[in-house]
Amino acid sequence: MLKGALGDSIFKTATIGALGVLSLFFAVIIISLLTYTNWDNFVAALGSQEVLFAIGLSLVTATISTVIALIIAVPVAYAISKNNFWGKSVVDSLLDLPVVISPIAIGAALLIFFSTPWGSFINNHVIAFVFTVAGIILAQFTIVSALAIRLLKSTFDDIDTRYEQVGRTLGCSKPEAFFRIIMPIARHGLIASGILTWARAIGEFGASITLAGAMAMKTETLPIAISLNLAAADIEKAIAIILILIVVAIIVLLVIRKIIGSRYAI
């Protein structure tokens, strides 16, 4: 193995070279999108009723599914982070299934559930999920809840238990210590988790199209709109939607980096 200045130089060149190649790869993909389409057609596609509907539906469903996911993920992540119990590793692994299993498989499992007697009763007499907007929300929630739990668990893992113990010695109950001490400390992680979970919900495709279908102007979120327009050979409209998702992703990443930077700023 090379040592000294030559080894350091080769190592630095290799790492920066890998960074440059990967950055160039993604830059070429984005540039190809920008140069492929006619800009007049792009602007027309961007303002079309279908694209505006897909934007609105994506924003609404992603927001609702993210709020539900966070409401459930906060206590679940805290319980896993701060408690030891029999079967914890099994439960922890079960909650990670949406991360490692294909979203299409998750959507198919949900669709099969609603074909069972219990699922049919829920779908027919409580809330209709199959081929409806509610199905999109359920599919998004199923996928993003695992992400929210992982992110929040990491946040709670970083919080020293002594903060809560001090609060308890000063007369706080368990809920008071959680809401008055733990949650304020975890606020940056909670905000970052919410933003990333929302962005992931915006881009969710596999489970949504399997459970809710791909019906134009009904269950057409942004990813589903891309699929429909590619199938119809409407490339300009598909590119317009892809660029919308790229802009959303860039904004989300910049905000996350700002939050993380402010968290560790001295």
VOKEMI-623385 format. One record per residue: residue number from 0; x, y, z of N, C-alpha, C in turn. Coordinates in Angstrom, 2 decimals. Layout:
<atoms>
resi_n.c1_n.c2_n.c3_ca.c1_ca.c2_ca.c3_c.c1_c.c2_c.c3
NUM_X_Y_Z_X_Y_Z_X_Y_Z
...
</atoms>
This chain:
<atoms>
resi_n.c1_n.c2_n.c3_ca.c1_ca.c2_ca.c3_c.c1_c.c2_c.c3
0_0.85_-1.20_0.00_0.00_0.00_0.00_0.88_1.24_0.00
1_0.52_2.21_-0.84_1.32_3.42_-0.93_1.19_4.25_0.33
2_2.33_4.81_0.74_2.34_5.65_1.92_2.91_7.02_1.60
3_2.80_7.92_2.54_3.36_9.24_2.38_2.54_10.13_1.47
4_3.21_11.15_0.90_2.52_12.16_0.10_1.90_11.57_-1.15
5_2.58_10.60_-1.79_2.06_9.99_-3.01_0.76_9.24_-2.73
6_0.74_8.48_-1.63_-0.47_7.75_-1.28_-1.62_8.68_-0.96
7_-1.34_9.75_-0.24_-2.38_10.73_0.08_-2.94_11.37_-1.18
8_-2.04_11.69_-2.12_-2.48_12.33_-3.37_-3.35_11.41_-4.20
9_-2.94_10.13_-4.30_-3.72_9.17_-5.08_-5.09_8.95_-4.44
10_-5.11_8.84_-3.11_-6.38_8.64_-2.41_-7.31_9.83_-2.63
11_-6.79_11.05_-2.50_-7.60_12.25_-2.69_-8.13_12.33_-4.12
12_-7.27_12.01_-5.08_-7.68_12.05_-6.48_-8.78_11.03_-6.76
13_-8.66_9.83_-6.16_-9.66_8.78_-6.38_-11.00_9.16_-5.80
14_-11.01_9.69_-4.57_-12.28_10.04_-3.94_-12.95_11.21_-4.64
15_-12.17_12.25_-4.97_-12.75_13.40_-5.68_-13.18_13.00_-7.08
16_-12.43_12.10_-7.71_-12.81_11.62_-9.03_-14.13_10.89_-9.01
17_-14.33_10.02_-7.99_-15.60_9.30_-7.85_-16.75_10.27_-7.63
18_-16.50_11.29_-6.80_-17.52_12.32_-6.56_-17.87_13.05_-7.85
19_-16.83_13.40_-8.63_-17.07_14.12_-9.87_-17.83_13.30_-10.89
20_-17.49_12.01_-11.01_-18.15_11.14_-11.99_-19.63_10.98_-11.64
21_-19.92_10.73_-10.36_-21.31_10.54_-9.96_-22.11_11.83_-10.11
22_-21.50_12.96_-9.74_-22.18_14.26_-9.90_-22.46_14.54_-11.36
23_-21.48_14.24_-12.22_-21.66_14.46_-13.65_-22.76_13.57_-14.21
24_-22.83_12.35_-13.70_-23.87_11.42_-14.16_-25.26_11.99_-13.92
25_-25.52_12.48_-12.70_-26.84_13.04_-12.39_-27.06_14.36_-13.12
26_-26.00_15.16_-13.28_-26.14_16.43_-13.99_-26.52_16.20_-15.45
27_-25.92_15.18_-16.08_-26.23_14.87_-17.48_-27.69_14.46_-17.63
28_-28.19_13.69_-16.66_-29.60_13.27_-16.72_-30.52_14.48_-16.67
29_-30.25_15.41_-15.75_-31.10_16.60_-15.62_-30.99_17.48_-16.85
30_-29.77_17.65_-17.36_-29.57_18.48_-18.56_-30.30_17.87_-19.76
31_-30.29_16.55_-19.85_-30.99_15.91_-20.96_-32.49_16.19_-20.92
32_-33.05_16.27_-19.72_-34.46_16.62_-19.59_-34.71_18.05_-20.06
33_-33.80_18.94_-19.70_-33.97_20.35_-20.04_-33.80_20.61_-21.53
34_-32.98_19.83_-22.20_-32.69_20.07_-23.62_-33.56_19.24_-24.56
35_-34.22_18.23_-24.04_-34.98_17.33_-24.91_-36.28_17.95_-25.39
36_-36.95_18.67_-24.52_-38.30_19.14_-24.81_-38.31_20.54_-25.42
37_-39.38_20.84_-26.13_-39.62_22.18_-26.63_-40.22_23.01_-25.51
38_-39.65_24.19_-25.25_-40.05_24.95_-24.06_-41.46_25.50_-24.16
39_-41.93_25.80_-25.36_-43.32_26.24_-25.51_-44.28_25.12_-25.13
40_-43.97_23.91_-25.60_-44.79_22.75_-25.23_-44.67_22.44_-23.74
41_-43.47_22.68_-23.21_-43.25_22.42_-21.79_-44.11_23.34_-20.92
42_-44.13_24.63_-21.26_-44.93_25.59_-20.48_-46.41_25.26_-20.60
43_-46.85_24.89_-21.80_-48.25_24.51_-21.99_-48.60_23.28_-21.18
44_-47.69_22.31_-21.17_-47.93_21.09_-20.39_-47.97_21.40_-18.91
45_-47.09_22.29_-18.47_-47.02_22.63_-17.05_-48.31_23.27_-16.56
46_-48.97_24.01_-17.43_-50.21_24.67_-17.03_-51.47_23.91_-17.40
47_-51.32_22.69_-17.86_-52.50_21.91_-18.25_-53.32_21.51_-17.04
48_-54.59_21.26_-17.28_-55.50_20.90_-16.19_-55.07_19.59_-15.52
49_-54.56_18.67_-16.31_-54.14_17.37_-15.77_-52.97_17.52_-14.80
50_-51.97_18.30_-15.21_-50.80_18.49_-14.35_-51.18_19.25_-13.09
51_-52.00_20.27_-13.22_-52.43_21.03_-12.03_-53.22_20.14_-11.08
52_-54.05_19.25_-11.64_-54.79_18.30_-10.80_-53.83_17.38_-10.07
53_-52.83_16.85_-10.79_-51.86_15.93_-10.19_-51.06_16.62_-9.08
54_-50.71_17.88_-9.31_-49.99_18.63_-8.27_-50.85_18.78_-7.03
55_-52.09_19.22_-7.23_-52.98_19.41_-6.09_-53.24_18.13_-5.33
56_-53.51_17.04_-6.05_-53.79_15.77_-5.39_-52.56_15.26_-4.64
57_-51.39_15.41_-5.23_-50.16_14.97_-4.57_-49.91_15.76_-3.29
58_-50.11_17.06_-3.35_-49.89_17.90_-2.16_-50.85_17.52_-1.03
59_-52.12_17.31_-1.38_-53.12_16.99_-0.37_-52.87_15.62_0.24
60_-52.71_14.61_-0.61_-52.54_13.24_-0.09_-51.23_13.10_0.68
61_-50.15_13.69_0.18_-48.86_13.59_0.87_-48.90_14.28_2.22
62_-49.58_15.41_2.29_-49.68_16.13_3.56_-50.47_15.33_4.58
63_-51.62_14.78_4.16_-52.45_14.01_5.08_-51.72_12.75_5.55
64_-51.12_12.01_4.62_-50.42_10.78_5.00_-49.22_11.07_5.89
65_-48.54_12.19_5.67_-47.39_12.55_6.50_-47.83_12.91_7.91
66_-48.90_13.67_8.03_-49.40_14.05_9.37_-49.79_12.79_10.14
67_-50.52_11.88_9.50_-50.91_10.64_10.17_-49.68_9.83_10.55
68_-48.72_9.74_9.63_-47.50_8.96_9.89_-46.73_9.53_11.08
69_-46.62_10.85_11.16_-45.88_11.47_12.26_-46.60_11.30_13.60
70_-47.93_11.42_13.58_-48.70_11.24_14.82_-48.46_9.84_15.40
71_-48.37_8.86_14.53_-48.14_7.49_14.99_-46.66_7.23_15.22
72_-45.80_7.79_14.37_-44.36_7.50_14.45_-43.71_8.06_15.70
73_-44.17_9.21_16.20_-43.53_9.81_17.38_-43.59_8.87_18.59
74_-44.77_8.41_19.02_-44.78_7.50_20.17_-44.13_6.15_19.88
75_-44.29_5.66_18.65_-43.68_4.36_18.30_-42.16_4.45_18.36
76_-41.60_5.49_17.75_-40.15_5.67_17.74_-39.61_5.87_19.15
77_-40.34_6.62_19.96_-39.91_6.84_21.34_-39.93_5.54_22.14
78_-40.98_4.74_21.93_-41.10_3.46_22.65_-39.95_2.53_22.28
79_-39.61_2.47_21.01_-38.53_1.60_20.58_-37.18_2.11_21.06
80_-37.02_3.43_21.04_-35.74_4.02_21.42_-35.44_3.90_22.90
81_-36.45_4.10_23.74_-36.21_4.24_25.18_-36.64_3.05_26.01
82_-37.13_2.00_25.38_-37.61_0.85_26.15_-37.02_-0.44_25.61
83_-36.79_-1.37_26.51_-36.39_-2.72_26.15_-37.51_-3.68_26.54
84_-37.90_-4.54_25.63_-38.99_-5.48_25.90_-38.77_-6.74_25.09
85_-39.43_-7.80_25.51_-39.30_-9.08_24.83_-39.85_-8.97_23.41
86_-39.08_-9.43_22.44_-39.50_-9.38_21.04_-39.24_-8.05_20.37
87_-38.43_-7.18_21.01_-38.18_-5.86_20.44_-37.56_-5.95_19.05
88_-36.59_-6.85_18.87_-35.92_-6.96_17.56_-36.89_-7.42_16.49
89_-37.85_-8.28_16.86_-38.84_-8.75_15.90_-39.77_-7.61_15.50
90_-40.24_-6.85_16.50_-41.12_-5.71_16.22_-40.39_-4.67_15.39
91_-39.13_-4.41_15.75_-38.32_-3.43_15.02_-38.17_-3.85_13.56
92_-37.93_-5.13_13.33_-37.77_-5.63_11.97_-39.10_-5.56_11.21
93_-40.20_-5.85_11.90_-41.52_-5.79_11.26_-41.83_-4.39_10.77
94_-41.47_-3.39_11.57_-41.73_-2.01_11.19_-40.86_-1.56_10.02
95_-39.77_-2.28_9.76_-38.89_-1.94_8.65_-39.30_-2.58_7.33
96_-40.30_-3.44_7.36_-40.70_-4.15_6.14_-41.01_-3.22_4.96
97_-41.73_-2.09_5.16_-41.99_-1.21_4.01_-40.73_-0.62_3.39
98_-39.63_-0.65_4.13_-38.38_-0.10_3.59_-37.71_-1.10_2.66
99_-37.78_-2.38_3.01_-37.05_-3.40_2.26_-37.91_-4.14_1.24
100_-39.22_-4.08_1.38_-40.11_-4.75_0.44_-40.52_-3.77_-0.66
101_-40.65_-4.27_-1.87_-41.05_-3.43_-2.99_-42.39_-2.74_-2.71
102_-42.52_-1.45_-3.01_-43.80_-0.77_-2.82_-44.95_-1.44_-3.58
103_-44.66_-2.01_-4.75_-45.71_-2.72_-5.48_-46.21_-3.91_-4.67
104_-45.28_-4.62_-4.01_-45.67_-5.75_-3.17_-46.52_-5.28_-2.00
105_-46.16_-4.13_-1.42_-46.97_-3.56_-0.33_-48.37_-3.23_-0.83
106_-48.44_-2.60_-1.98_-49.74_-2.27_-2.55_-50.57_-3.49_-2.85
107_-49.92_-4.54_-3.37_-50.63_-5.79_-3.66_-51.14_-6.43_-2.37
108_-50.32_-6.38_-1.31_-50.74_-6.93_-0.02_-51.96_-6.19_0.52
109_-51.96_-4.86_0.38_-53.12_-4.07_0.81_-54.35_-4.43_-0.02
110_-54.16_-4.59_-1.32_-55.29_-4.94_-2.19_-55.86_-6.31_-1.82
111_-54.98_-7.24_-1.51_-55.43_-8.58_-1.10_-56.17_-8.51_0.23
112_-55.67_-7.66_1.16_-56.35_-7.52_2.44_-57.79_-7.06_2.25
113_-58.00_-6.13_1.33_-59.35_-5.62_1.11_-60.22_-6.60_0.32
114_-59.64_-7.75_-0.04_-60.43_-8.82_-0.65_-60.88_-9.85_0.39
115_-60.34_-9.74_1.61_-60.75_-10.64_2.69_-62.06_-10.15_3.29
116_-62.74_-10.98_4.08_-64.02_-10.54_4.68_-63.87_-9.27_5.51
117_-62.85_-9.20_6.37_-62.66_-7.99_7.18_-62.36_-6.79_6.30
118_-61.46_-6.99_5.34_-61.11_-5.89_4.46_-62.27_-5.43_3.61
119_-63.06_-6.38_3.12_-64.22_-6.02_2.31_-65.24_-5.23_3.12
120_-65.41_-5.61_4.38_-66.35_-4.88_5.24_-65.89_-3.44_5.42
121_-64.59_-3.26_5.69_-64.04_-1.91_5.86_-64.22_-1.11_4.57
122_-63.86_-1.72_3.45_-63.90_-1.01_2.17_-65.33_-0.67_1.74
123_-66.28_-1.53_2.08_-67.66_-1.34_1.62_-68.53_-0.55_2.59
124_-68.18_-0.59_3.89_-69.08_0.01_4.88_-68.42_1.08_5.76
125_-67.10_1.19_5.74_-66.43_2.20_6.56_-65.81_3.27_5.67
126_-64.71_2.94_5.01_-64.06_3.85_4.06_-63.65_3.04_2.84
127_-63.98_3.54_1.66_-63.58_2.87_0.42_-62.14_3.25_0.10
128_-61.26_2.25_0.07_-59.85_2.48_-0.21_-59.45_2.04_-1.61
129_-60.06_0.99_-2.12_-59.66_0.44_-3.41_-60.09_1.37_-4.54
130_-59.12_1.81_-5.34_-59.34_2.70_-6.49_-59.97_4.04_-6.08
131_-59.53_4.56_-4.93_-60.01_5.87_-4.47_-58.82_6.69_-3.96
132_-59.09_7.97_-3.70_-58.06_8.85_-3.14_-57.66_8.38_-1.75
133_-58.61_7.87_-0.99_-58.28_7.34_0.33_-57.26_6.21_0.23
134_-57.32_5.44_-0.86_-56.35_4.38_-1.09_-54.95_4.94_-1.31
135_-54.86_6.09_-1.98_-53.56_6.74_-2.17_-52.97_7.12_-0.81
136_-53.81_7.71_0.04_-53.34_8.13_1.36_-52.88_6.93_2.18
137_-53.67_5.84_2.14_-53.29_4.64_2.87_-51.98_4.06_2.34
138_-51.84_4.01_1.02_-50.62_3.47_0.42_-49.41_4.33_0.80
139_-49.56_5.64_0.70_-48.46_6.53_1.08_-48.11_6.37_2.55
140_-49.12_6.33_3.41_-48.87_6.16_4.84_-48.13_4.86_5.12
141_-48.53_3.79_4.48_-47.90_2.49_4.72_-46.42_2.54_4.36
142_-46.09_3.22_3.28_-44.70_3.30_2.84_-43.88_4.26_3.71
143_-44.43_5.45_3.99_-43.62_6.48_4.65_-43.57_6.34_6.16
144_-44.49_5.59_6.75_-44.48_5.46_8.21_-43.18_4.83_8.70
145_-42.67_3.85_7.96_-41.41_3.21_8.34_-40.26_4.22_8.31
146_-40.24_5.07_7.29_-39.20_6.10_7.19_-39.29_7.07_8.36
147_-40.51_7.51_8.68_-40.69_8.44_9.79_-40.23_7.83_11.11
148_-40.53_6.56_11.34_-40.12_5.88_12.57_-38.61_5.79_12.66
149_-37.96_5.41_11.55_-36.49_5.30_11.56_-35.84_6.64_11.88
150_-36.30_7.70_11.22_-35.71_9.02_11.42_-35.93_9.52_12.84
151_-37.13_9.33_13.36_-37.43_9.81_14.71_-36.73_8.96_15.76
152_-36.58_7.68_15.51_-35.85_6.83_16.46_-34.41_7.32_16.59
153_-33.79_7.66_15.47_-32.42_8.19_15.52_-32.36_9.48_16.32
154_-33.39_10.30_16.18_-33.45_11.55_16.94_-33.55_11.28_18.43
155_-34.45_10.38_18.82_-34.63_10.06_20.24_-33.40_9.33_20.80
156_-32.73_8.53_19.98_-31.51_7.84_20.43_-30.43_8.84_20.85
157_-30.41_9.99_20.18_-29.37_10.99_20.45_-29.66_11.84_21.68
158_-30.85_11.71_22.24_-31.22_12.52_23.42_-30.87_11.75_24.69
159_-30.04_12.34_25.50_-29.61_11.70_26.76_-30.80_11.52_27.69
160_-30.93_10.33_28.25_-32.04_10.04_29.16_-31.98_10.88_30.44
161_-30.82_11.45_30.73_-30.69_12.25_31.95_-31.57_13.50_31.92
162_-31.83_14.03_30.71_-32.71_15.20_30.62_-34.10_14.86_31.18
163_-34.61_13.72_30.77_-35.92_13.30_31.26_-35.88_12.98_32.75
164_-34.81_12.37_33.20_-34.68_12.01_34.61_-34.64_13.27_35.49
165_-33.95_14.30_35.03_-33.91_15.56_35.78_-35.30_16.17_35.86
166_-36.03_16.12_34.73_-37.39_16.65_34.73_-38.28_15.89_35.70
167_-38.10_14.57_35.78_-38.91_13.79_36.72_-38.58_14.15_38.16
168_-37.30_14.41_38.46_-36.92_14.77_39.83_-37.45_16.15_40.21
169_-37.72_16.99_39.21_-38.26_18.33_39.47_-39.78_18.35_39.51
170_-40.39_17.17_39.43_-41.84_17.08_39.62_-42.65_16.85_38.37
171_-41.98_16.69_37.23_-42.73_16.44_35.99_-43.21_14.99_35.94
172_-44.42_14.81_35.45_-44.88_13.45_35.19_-44.22_12.96_33.90
173_-44.43_11.70_33.59_-43.85_11.14_32.36_-44.33_11.90_31.13
174_-45.65_12.13_30.98_-46.09_12.90_29.80_-45.55_14.33_29.80
175_-45.51_14.97_30.97_-44.98_16.34_31.03_-43.52_16.39_30.63
176_-42.74_15.43_31.10_-41.32_15.39_30.73_-41.16_15.17_29.23
177_-42.03_14.37_28.66_-41.93_14.10_27.23_-42.25_15.35_26.41
178_-43.37_16.01_26.73_-43.80_17.15_25.92_-43.03_18.44_26.24
179_-42.57_18.60_27.48_-41.90_19.84_27.86_-40.38_19.77_27.76
180_-39.83_18.56_27.71_-38.37_18.44_27.65_-37.92_17.71_26.39
181_-38.42_16.50_26.19_-37.95_15.69_25.07_-38.34_16.29_23.72
182_-39.60_16.65_23.55_-40.06_17.16_22.26_-39.37_18.46_21.84
183_-39.17_19.43_22.76_-38.42_20.62_22.34_-36.99_20.30_21.91
184_-36.35_19.37_22.58_-34.99_18.98_22.19_-35.01_18.30_20.82
185_-36.06_17.55_20.54_-36.14_16.77_19.30_-36.76_17.56_18.15
186_-37.01_18.85_18.32_-37.78_19.59_17.33_-37.11_19.62_15.96
187_-35.78_19.76_15.91_-35.10_19.78_14.61_-35.24_18.44_13.91
188_-35.07_17.35_14.67_-35.24_16.04_14.08_-36.67_15.79_13.64
189_-37.63_16.30_14.41_-39.04_16.14_14.06_-39.37_16.88_12.77
190_-38.86_18.11_12.66_-39.11_18.89_11.44_-38.46_18.23_10.23
191_-37.20_17.82_10.40_-36.49_17.17_9.29_-37.19_15.87_8.89
192_-37.63_15.10_9.87_-38.33_13.86_9.59_-39.63_14.12_8.84
193_-40.36_15.14_9.26_-41.61_15.49_8.60_-41.40_15.89_7.15
194_-40.36_16.69_6.89_-40.10_17.14_5.52_-39.69_15.98_4.63
195_-38.78_15.13_5.12_-38.35_13.99_4.32_-39.49_12.99_4.09
196_-40.30_12.79_5.12_-41.45_11.88_4.98_-42.44_12.42_3.96
197_-42.68_13.72_4.00_-43.59_14.36_3.04_-43.05_14.23_1.62
198_-41.75_14.45_1.45_-41.15_14.34_0.11_-41.24_12.91_-0.41
199_-41.03_11.95_0.48_-41.14_10.54_0.07_-42.57_10.21_-0.32
200_-43.54_10.78_0.39_-44.95_10.55_0.05_-45.29_11.16_-1.31
201_-44.73_12.32_-1.61_-44.96_12.95_-2.91_-44.51_12.04_-4.05
202_-43.37_11.36_-3.85_-42.82_10.53_-4.90_-43.29_9.08_-4.89
203_-44.18_8.71_-3.98_-44.62_7.32_-3.87_-45.45_6.92_-5.11
204_-45.11_5.76_-5.67_-45.77_5.32_-6.90_-46.31_3.89_-6.82
205_-45.44_2.94_-6.46_-45.78_1.54_-6.60_-47.00_1.10_-5.82
206_-47.03_1.42_-4.52_-48.16_1.01_-3.70_-49.43_1.75_-4.08
207_-49.28_3.03_-4.45_-50.45_3.85_-4.80_-51.13_3.34_-6.06
208_-50.34_3.06_-7.10_-50.95_2.63_-8.36_-51.55_1.23_-8.24
209_-50.99_0.40_-7.35_-51.52_-0.95_-7.17_-52.85_-0.94_-6.42
210_-52.94_-0.10_-5.38_-54.15_-0.07_-4.57_-55.20_0.88_-5.13
211_-54.78_2.07_-5.57_-55.74_3.09_-6.00_-55.92_3.15_-7.50
212_-55.05_2.49_-8.25_-55.19_2.51_-9.70_-54.60_3.77_-10.32
213_-54.63_3.81_-11.64_-54.10_4.96_-12.39_-55.19_5.54_-13.25
214_-56.07_6.29_-12.62_-57.21_6.88_-13.32_-56.99_8.38_-13.46
215_-56.91_8.84_-14.69_-56.66_10.25_-14.95_-57.72_11.13_-14.30
216_-57.25_12.19_-13.67_-58.12_13.19_-13.03_-58.94_12.61_-11.89
217_-58.52_11.46_-11.37_-59.20_10.88_-10.21_-58.19_10.42_-9.16
218_-57.32_9.50_-9.53_-56.27_9.04_-8.61_-54.89_9.35_-9.20
219_-54.80_10.45_-9.91_-53.59_10.79_-10.66_-52.67_11.70_-9.85
220_-51.77_11.12_-9.10_-50.73_11.89_-8.43_-49.61_12.17_-9.43
221_-48.61_12.92_-9.01_-47.52_13.27_-9.93_-46.80_12.04_-10.50
222_-46.38_11.07_-9.67_-45.72_9.89_-10.25_-46.63_9.10_-11.19
223_-47.89_8.98_-10.82_-48.83_8.26_-11.69_-49.05_9.03_-12.99
224_-49.06_10.36_-12.91_-49.20_11.17_-14.12_-48.03_10.96_-15.06
225_-46.83_10.78_-14.51_-45.66_10.49_-15.36_-45.89_9.19_-16.12
226_-46.33_8.17_-15.41_-46.57_6.87_-16.04_-47.64_6.96_-17.12
227_-48.73_7.65_-16.83_-49.82_7.76_-17.80_-49.38_8.52_-19.05
228_-48.62_9.58_-18.88_-48.20_10.38_-20.03_-47.11_9.69_-20.84
229_-46.24_8.94_-20.18_-45.26_8.15_-20.94_-45.97_7.07_-21.75
230_-46.99_6.46_-21.15_-47.76_5.43_-21.87_-48.49_6.03_-23.06
231_-48.89_7.32_-22.95_-49.59_7.99_-24.04_-48.62_8.71_-24.98
232_-47.32_8.55_-24.76_-46.27_9.17_-25.58_-46.32_10.70_-25.54
233_-46.83_11.26_-24.45_-46.82_12.71_-24.26_-45.57_13.06_-23.46
234_-44.44_13.13_-24.16_-43.14_13.27_-23.51_-43.01_14.63_-22.83
235_-43.49_15.69_-23.48_-43.34_17.03_-22.90_-44.03_17.13_-21.54
236_-45.22_16.56_-21.46_-45.96_16.62_-20.19_-45.27_15.76_-19.14
237_-44.76_14.60_-19.54_-44.04_13.74_-18.60_-42.79_14.44_-18.08
238_-42.06_15.11_-18.97_-40.85_15.83_-18.55_-41.20_16.97_-17.61
239_-42.30_17.66_-17.89_-42.72_18.76_-17.01_-42.97_18.26_-15.60
240_-43.61_17.11_-15.48_-43.90_16.55_-14.16_-42.62_16.07_-13.48
241_-41.72_15.45_-14.25_-40.45_15.00_-13.69_-39.67_16.17_-13.12
242_-39.64_17.29_-13.86_-38.91_18.47_-13.40_-39.56_19.06_-12.14
243_-40.88_18.97_-12.05_-41.55_19.43_-10.82_-41.06_18.61_-9.64
244_-40.98_17.30_-9.80_-40.52_16.43_-8.71_-39.06_16.71_-8.37
245_-38.24_17.01_-9.39_-36.83_17.32_-9.14_-36.71_18.62_-8.35
246_-37.49_19.63_-8.72_-37.47_20.91_-7.99_-37.90_20.71_-6.55
247_-38.96_19.92_-6.34_-39.42_19.64_-4.98_-38.31_18.95_-4.18
248_-37.65_17.98_-4.81_-36.59_17.24_-4.12_-35.43_18.16_-3.75
249_-35.03_19.05_-4.66_-33.92_19.96_-4.38_-34.27_20.90_-3.24
250_-35.49_21.43_-3.27_-35.92_22.34_-2.19_-35.92_21.61_-0.85
251_-36.45_20.39_-0.84_-36.49_19.61_0.39_-35.09_19.36_0.93
252_-34.16_18.96_0.06_-32.80_18.68_0.49_-32.10_19.93_1.02
253_-32.33_21.06_0.37_-31.73_22.31_0.85_-32.28_22.70_2.23
254_-33.58_22.53_2.41_-34.18_22.84_3.70_-33.64_21.92_4.78
255_-33.52_20.62_4.47_-32.99_19.65_5.44_-31.57_20.02_5.83
256_-30.75_20.37_4.85_-29.37_20.75_5.15_-29.32_22.02_5.99
257_-30.25_22.93_5.75_-30.31_24.15_6.56_-30.67_23.81_8.00
258_-31.63_22.92_8.18_-32.04_22.52_9.53_-30.92_21.81_10.25
259_-30.25_20.88_9.56_-29.15_20.15_10.17_-28.01_21.08_10.50
260_-27.75_22.05_9.58_-26.67_23.00_9.84_-26.95_23.87_11.06
261_-28.22_24.32_11.19_-28.58_25.15_12.34_-28.55_24.36_13.63
262_-28.81_23.06_13.52_-28.81_22.21_14.72_-27.41_22.10_15.31
263_-26.41_22.00_14.43_-25.06_21.82_14.90_-24.22_23.09_14.91
264_-24.88_24.22_14.57_-24.15_25.47_14.60_-23.81_25.88_16.03
265_-22.62_26.42_16.19_-22.18_26.84_17.54_-22.27_28.35_17.65
</atoms>
